[in-house]
Amino acid sequence: MADRESAQEAYDRFAPVYDEFNSANNYELWLGEVLLPELGKHGLRRGWALDVGCGTGRAFDPLLDRGWKVVGCDGSAGMLAQAREKFGERVQLIHTDARELDAIAPSSEHVGGESFQLVLLLNEVVNYLTEDGDLERAFAGVRRNLSKDGLVVFDTNTLLWFRESFASGKSEEMSARGWDWHGLNQTVERGATYEARLSGQGVEQHVHRQRHWTPGQVDAALESSGLRPLAALGQREENWQVILEEPVDEERDSKIIHIATPAS
Ligand SMILES: C[S@@+](CC[C@H](N)C(=O)[O-])C[C@H]1O[C@@H](n2cnc3c(N)ncnc32)[C@H](O)[C@@H]1O
C-alpha cells in the first residue's frame, strides 16, 4: 500500500483542479435528465436534498434549477471551499465525515423543521469508504436524515471501472491533459481495495484509495441500517448518452446506481 492519507487529505490536495479534471462529466445530463426521472419512478417528491460527499457542488445546479433546496456536506474543507466560492449562500454547507452524519434534519436550523426527501452520494463517494463497517456507519447517517418516504441514491464503481482506472497503469488520456493518473493495482478482484496516484499540473501528489463493494455487500449494509433497497441499475455511456439497465453486468457497466428508501 502507498502512504495512508485519508480521502479527506487526498481531496484537499485534489480540490484546486477537481472541476477541471472532471469537466467531461455532465451533471445536468446525469442527474437532471437521467437520475431524477429514474427516482421519479419511485415516487420522489421535491423538497430538501442532502448531498453527502458533495465536493465542489457539481450536483447542485441540476437540483437548484429544479426548485430543490440543498444542503451539502463533505469531509474535505478544500472541496467545500470550492463549493462555497461557486454557490455562496444559495446552499448550506457542512464540514463532516459521511460516517459520522448526525441528524441534520428535521430539528436543526438547516432545514427549518423538514426532513430530506432526497439524499445523494454521487460519483464514487461510497467507494471512498474502504473499511469494514464504513458503509453501515454512512447509511445509518443517511437513514437519520431521510424522511419516511424519502429516497437515497448513490453509485458504486464496477469491476470494469476498477480494471480501466486502477489496474491499467498510467492513463494516456490524463497525461495528454497534463496530469499523471497512475493506477497502482496489478489485478482486479471483487471486494478488493484499489489505489491510484495523481500528480501533475496544479495538483500536489496524492493517492486515491477506493474499495469495490459487491451489490450483495451494499444491500446487506443498507438493510442493517434500516434502509430498503429498491433498485440496482447498471450504468454505461454510449454516444454521449447515459444508459441505465437491469440486471447489472460488472463487465459491461461502469457504475451501479443504487436506490433505497427507509424500511419503516
Ligand atoms: C469523486 S468526489 C465526488 C464529489 C461530488 N459528489 C461530485 O459528484 O462531484 C468524492 C467526494 O467524497 C468526499 N469524501 C470521501 N470520503 C468521505 C468521507 N468519509 N466523508 C465525507 N466526504 C468524503 C471527498 O472529499 C470528495 O469530495
PDBQT file of the ligand as one rigid body, heavy atoms in Angstrom, charges set to zero:
ROOT
HETATM    1  C1  LIG A 301     -15.200  11.990  -6.524  1.00  0.00    +0.000 C 
HETATM    2  S1  LIG A 301     -15.642  13.174  -5.327  1.00  0.00    +0.000 S 
HETATM    3  C2  LIG A 301     -17.375  13.435  -5.670  1.00  0.00    +0.000 C 
HETATM    4  C3  LIG A 301     -17.821  14.803  -5.298  1.00  0.00    +0.000 C 
HETATM    5  C4  LIG A 301     -19.235  15.142  -5.719  1.00  0.00    +0.000 C 
HETATM    6  N1  LIG A 301     -20.203  14.241  -5.120  1.00  0.00    +0.000 N 
HETATM    7  C5  LIG A 301     -19.356  15.102  -7.235  1.00  0.00    +0.000 C 
HETATM    8  O1  LIG A 301     -20.203  14.356  -7.739  1.00  0.00    +0.000 OA
HETATM    9  O2  LIG A 301     -18.598  15.821  -7.906  1.00  0.00    +0.000 OA
HETATM   10  C6  LIG A 301     -15.712  12.256  -3.802  1.00  0.00    +0.000 C 
HETATM   11  C7  LIG A 301     -16.015  13.165  -2.621  1.00  0.00    +0.000 C 
HETATM   12  O3  LIG A 301     -16.250  12.346  -1.479  1.00  0.00    +0.000 OA
HETATM   13  C8  LIG A 301     -15.693  13.006  -0.360  1.00  0.00    +0.000 C 
HETATM   14  N2  LIG A 301     -15.459  12.003   0.679  1.00  0.00    +0.000 N 
HETATM   15  C9  LIG A 301     -14.739  10.873   0.583  1.00  0.00    +0.000 A 
HETATM   16  N3  LIG A 301     -14.777  10.187   1.747  1.00  0.00    +0.000 NA
HETATM   17  C10 LIG A 301     -15.547  10.929   2.579  1.00  0.00    +0.000 A 
HETATM   18  C11 LIG A 301     -15.987  10.762   3.918  1.00  0.00    +0.000 A 
HETATM   19  N4  LIG A 301     -15.618   9.705   4.651  1.00  0.00    +0.000 N 
HETATM   20  N5  LIG A 301     -16.782  11.720   4.447  1.00  0.00    +0.000 NA
HETATM   21  C12 LIG A 301     -17.160  12.800   3.747  1.00  0.00    +0.000 A 
HETATM   22  N6  LIG A 301     -16.773  13.017   2.466  1.00  0.00    +0.000 NA
HETATM   23  C13 LIG A 301     -15.984  12.091   1.901  1.00  0.00    +0.000 A 
HETATM   24  C14 LIG A 301     -14.427  13.639  -0.883  1.00  0.00    +0.000 C 
HETATM   25  O4  LIG A 301     -13.939  14.664  -0.035  1.00  0.00    +0.000 OA
HETATM   26  C15 LIG A 301     -14.895  14.127  -2.250  1.00  0.00    +0.000 C 
HETATM   27  O5  LIG A 301     -15.383  15.436  -2.191  1.00  0.00    +0.000 OA
ENDROOT
TORSDOF 0
